[in-house]
Amino acid sequence: MACAALGFAACSGGDSSNTATTETPAETPAAPEENSGSEFVTVNGDTTSVHITGNDEMKFNLKSITVKEGQIIKLTMSNEGTQPIETMGHNFILLKPGTDIMDYANKAASAKAEDYIPAAEQGSVLAHTKLLGPGESDTIIIAAPAAGEYEYLCSFPGHVAVMRGILIVEK
């Protein structure tokens, strides 16, 4: 389990209906027709728990997540695929505002020895999970940063094309 107590925390692809917000009452997710993806986000007081998954189709289950500024985010990333980590590993990387996501992904693709999280680009990252193989998961805990939009991605080579999303932080 990797924990990051940073000034902040999820990856995506596929259909835009996969969004999640934390506007639901404590421990009571909205009905799926009201908030698609809500079964993956729960709120309990000042903590929002998020479960994001990646699969062999290179898709995150959530394209966006909305939280409140300063909330504690407990994000669990799971690889639900069956292919080996060497060919279909997944991670979650939350980038700082102003970071060019494609530039970061290109640099990450060359950082195999660092599990595709290049140390030279550490200043561009707010939080990340480890690289996960099939059936593995990792949890990070972070405080939501200032209001704004923050991009996230899977940095395994080529995955950024479809495995990316937005963390929306509201005041």
C-alpha positions in Angstrom: 0.0 0.0 0.0 1.4 3.3 -1.0 0.2 6.4 0.9 0.9 9.9 -0.2 0.0 12.7 2.3 0.4 15.3 -0.4 -1.6 18.5 -1.0 -3.9 16.2 -2.8 -6.1 12.2 -5.9 -8.3 8.9 -10.4 -7.7 7.3 -14.7 -10.2 6.9 -17.5 -11.3 6.0 -20.9 -14.4 5.0 -22.7 -17.9 6.5 -22.4 -18.4 9.9 -20.8 -21.2 8.6 -18.6 -18.6 7.2 -16.2 -18.3 10.1 -13.9 -18.5 10.3 -10.1 -19.1 13.1 -7.7 -19.1 13.4 -3.9 -22.4 15.2 -3.7 -24.2 12.2 -2.2 -25.1 11.9 1.5 -22.6 10.2 3.7 -22.2 6.5 2.9 -25.2 6.6 0.5 -24.3 6.5 -3.2 -26.8 8.0 -5.6 -28.8 5.6 -7.8 -26.9 4.6 -10.9 -29.3 6.4 -13.2 -28.7 9.7 -11.3 -24.9 9.4 -11.1 -23.3 6.8 -13.2 -20.2 5.5 -11.5 -21.5 6.3 -8.0 -21.1 2.8 -6.8 -17.3 3.5 -7.0 -17.4 6.6 -4.8 -18.6 6.9 -1.3 -18.5 9.8 1.2 -18.2 9.4 4.9 -17.7 12.8 6.6 -14.6 14.5 5.3 -13.3 11.4 3.6 -14.2 10.3 0.0 -13.4 6.7 -1.0 -12.9 6.1 -4.7 -12.4 2.7 -6.4 -10.9 3.1 -9.9 -10.2 0.1 -12.0 -8.2 -0.6 -15.2 -8.7 -3.6 -17.5 -7.3 -5.4 -20.5 -9.3 -3.1 -22.8 -7.1 -0.2 -21.4 -10.1 1.6 -19.8 -10.6 3.1 -16.4 -14.1 2.7 -15.0 -14.3 6.4 -14.1 -13.6 9.3 -16.6 -14.0 12.0 -13.9 -14.3 12.4 -10.2 -15.6 15.4 -8.4 -14.6 16.2 -4.8 -14.5 19.2 -2.5 -11.4 21.2 -1.8 -9.6 19.9 1.3 -11.4 16.5 1.4 -9.4 13.5 2.3 -9.4 11.1 -0.7 -8.8 7.4 -0.2 -8.2 6.1 -3.8 -7.9 2.4 -4.5 -6.7 1.4 -8.0 -7.3 -2.2 -9.1 -6.1 -4.0 -12.2 -9.1 -6.2 -13.2 -7.3 -7.6 -16.2 -5.8 -11.0 -16.8 -2.8 -10.1 -19.0 0.7 -10.0 -17.4 2.1 -6.8 -15.9 4.8 -6.7 -18.6 2.2 -6.3 -21.3 -0.8 -4.7 -19.6 0.2 -3.1 -16.3 -1.9 -0.2 -15.0 -1.3 2.7 -12.5 -3.0 6.0 -11.6 -1.0 9.2 -11.8 -2.4 12.6 -10.8 -0.6 15.5 -12.5 -0.1 19.0 -11.3 -1.9 21.8 -13.2 0.0 22.9 -16.3 1.7 19.6 -16.9 1.4 18.5 -20.5 -0.1 15.0 -20.2 1.3 13.8 -23.5 4.8 15.0 -22.8 4.6 13.3 -19.4 3.3 10.1 -21.0 6.1 10.1 -23.6 8.8 10.5 -20.9 7.1 7.8 -18.7 7.2 5.3 -21.7 11.0 5.4 -21.5 11.1 4.8 -17.7 10.5 1.0 -17.5 13.0 0.6 -14.7 11.0 3.1 -12.7 7.7 1.4 -13.4 6.8 4.1 -15.9 6.9 6.9 -13.3 10.1 8.8 -14.2 11.9 10.3 -11.2 13.0 13.2 -13.4 9.4 14.2 -13.7 8.5 13.8 -10.0 7.8 17.6 -9.8 4.9 17.1 -12.2 3.1 14.5 -10.0 0.7 15.1 -7.1 0.1 11.5 -6.3 0.4 8.0 -7.8 -0.1 4.3 -7.2 2.4 1.6 -8.0 2.3 -0.3 -11.3 -0.2 -3.1 -10.9 -0.4 -6.6 -12.5 -3.6 -8.6 -12.9 -5.6 -8.9 -9.7 -3.4 -6.4 -7.8 -4.6 -3.2 -6.1 -2.9 -0.2 -4.4 -4.4 2.5 -2.2 -3.2 6.1 -1.8 -4.5 8.7 0.7 -4.3 12.4 -0.2 -5.9 15.7 0.6 -7.8 17.3 -2.3 -5.8 20.2 -3.7 -7.1 23.7 -4.4 -10.2 24.1 -6.5 -9.6 23.4 -10.2 -9.2 20.5 -12.7 -6.4 18.0 -12.5 -5.6 15.4 -15.2 -4.8 11.8 -14.3 -3.6 8.9 -16.5 -2.2 5.4 -16.7 1.5 5.9 -17.7 2.1 2.4 -19.1 3.3 2.9 -22.7 0.5 3.8 -25.0 -2.3 3.7 -22.4 -2.7 7.5 -22.1 -4.6 7.5 -25.4 -7.6 6.1 -23.6 -6.7 5.8 -19.9 -7.0 9.3 -18.7 -9.5 11.5 -16.9 -10.1 14.6 -14.8 -10.3 15.1 -11.1 -12.6 18.1 -10.5 -12.0 19.9 -7.2 -14.8 22.3 -6.2 -14.7 24.9 -3.4 
